[in-house]
Amino acid sequence: MKRNMNLTKAVLIVGMLMVSTLAYAKNDPSELNRKSKNAVENLKVGIKSDNTGLKRSSIYFAGFYRVTETVPVLTEQMKKESDPKTRILIALVLYKIGDEKSIDLVREKAVKDTDPEVRRMCTCIYDAYINGNSGPLSFSVNE
């Protein structure tokens, strides 16, 4: 129960940060550019976080908004992530963003990952990418 509350708090915090950053952007292009840089930096920090809920929420939003600037952080996190569910979420986000170099990492995880579920999911994700499946692969922050 406590874990769900912490996850809910983390999702709400990330959501509020994203909404406030996007909602208060003015029509002034320099202001909008500064706000979006802050939002991207917040996502990057969240992806590297030790808080699992914040990390998963940040990864999710990076994929939801297809923030290509987060790909280097996502690939770095994928290589060192110990939680299999988070590795799967990162693979889904990398697929959704569609960066070719990061898809190679998904292929590598499909073959070499220690967890069978991660291998299975990465294989499916990679196959969908290769076959040009443009249909949505849905995913959730929750387990």
Stockholm file with secondary structure:
# STOCKHOLM 1.0

chainA/1-143         MKRNMNLTKAVLIVGMLMVSTLAYAKNDPSELNRKSKNAVENLKVGIKSDNTGLKRSSIYFAGFYRVTETVPVLTEQMKKESDPKTRILIALVLYKIGDEKSIDLVREKAVKDTDPEVRRMCTCIYDAYINGNSGPLSFSVNE
#=GR chainA/1-143 SS CHHHHHHHHHHHHHHHHHHHHHHTCCSCHHHHHHHHHHHHHHHHHHHTCSCHHHHHHHHHHHHHTTCGGGHHHHHHHHHHCCCHHHHHHHHHHHHHHTCHHHHHHHHHHHHHCSSHHHHHHHHHHHHHHHTTCCSCCCCCSCC
#=GC SS_cons         CHHHHHHHHHHHHHHHHHHHHHHTCCSCHHHHHHHHHHHHHHHHHHHTCSCHHHHHHHHHHHHHTTCGGGHHHHHHHHHHCCCHHHHHHHHHHHHHHTCHHHHHHHHHHHHHCSSHHHHHHHHHHHHHHHTTCCSCCCCCSCC
//
